[in-house]
Amino acid sequence: MHSMHARPIFSRALVAILCALAAFAAPLGAQQDVVQRIDLPLGRSYPITTSSLITRVSIASPEVADVVVITNKELVINAKGAGETDAIIWLDNGERHHYRVSVHSPADRMQVVLYVKFAEVQRNLLSNLNPSLLFRNDHVRVGTGILNNDNVFDQTTGAITLPAGGQFLSLLTDFDTRHLLAFLDVQSQKGKVRMLAEPNLIAANKENATFLAGGEIPIPVVSSVSGTSTPQVGIQYKEFGVRLNFNAEVISDSLLKLNVTPEVSNLDFSNALTISGFKIPALSTRRVSTTIDVKRDESLIISGMFNDNRSEVKTGIPFLMDVPILGRLFSSTQWQNNQTELLVIVTPVVVDPMHPRFNDTLKLQPDTALPARPAIEPRLVAPLAPRDSSPR
């Protein structure tokens, strides 16, 4: 009877000892690897320097990546084909390094952010030259400009009242004579630069992106309907304003192929058409389309799109205003030069959608307003300790 009970006891003890030995031997015989990930574009290399001598190297898929040992402590992993593979390195001190290499095309998972600035350089020049001349004696009075009548003279004191809101420079002189008086009014105006739009567009690799800051004008279109003799009038909408179309392709990790078409259009009512009571304005458009190779993070400047309008208006006394040199005293001339240049600055930036840059993300503050706070605030106050009613 004693032998029958000894076998189960011995068996249980043997199993416990074997389990303990297995648990103790497992960490000694197996080394837990920490896998380090390496992300490489095609045609790029990744150098590794070890602290001890390299004894062995293994690569799972040589068609994806290749390992070249340079010295006994340095090696290089070269990206050869798209895919994923493992590289394992053994050192003489017993350490083992495990790398998981992911090789991809430079354009994979890439997006292009296009920073654009539309600026209009106004080179407007407006010049006014308005001379006024008065000759008066006991028998003759001749006046031009503001001196063509006696409204500027005070009939009591004889003082001269110049017009309010005159030009930048005014000159009044009698040339040290008794019968001649001249007034000269001169002003010149120039324009400056103004920003039209500063859009930032983002699109995936080889995809299109469009920007429009402006509006649409309705244009009536007459069309005939089969079976009827009465034409039908429909409406089509034409876009105008600041427009940009672009398509970017990532060629490599440092070069992009960029197709960009900036356009600026304005309504031109001076060349409008009137059809059946509808006044349709024309469009003044400046557009350029180009495809170039540009380095990432570098700017492309497109300029030279001019709009030039010149005019000269001359008013004066017939025949006398055409006299050389002296005709200036009998006429008023206004020159107007409206010249604008469209300047477009384009800066493409390649970003990884999985790891966006800090300046491409919008940080929002959390909402600190708690609508239910007035209802739950009384419960947030710690309740008073119960009064001790025990006798003292």
Disulfide bonds with the S-S distance in Angstrom:
none
